Amino acid sequence: MAITTEISAMRPKRVSGACMALLTLFILFAFVSMAPARVKWSEVVGLKPDLAEKRIRKDMPTAKFQVLKVGQAVTMDFIPWRVRIFVDSSGNVARIPVVG
């Protein structure tokens, strides 16, 4: 009988609906608070990539940058701390950099 009591004590408890709702709100708040204030920077088009990175880093200090040539193949995944900078043949920013 003591073994059955120990086993039943090890079963996970059910989480109430209210507790689950609070947990969901907390996770949602955490994601929203981590989002950058801006998601695109049109003012850097025409600049050199290093100057564009400096300007973007003012708004998004944790950004990781990918400098790519226009037309270069990219993955379709979304990464919230990545900013892709597309450059033309002269090495200037050709498209508006965006988060993702």
Disulfide bonds with the S-S distance in Angstrom:
none
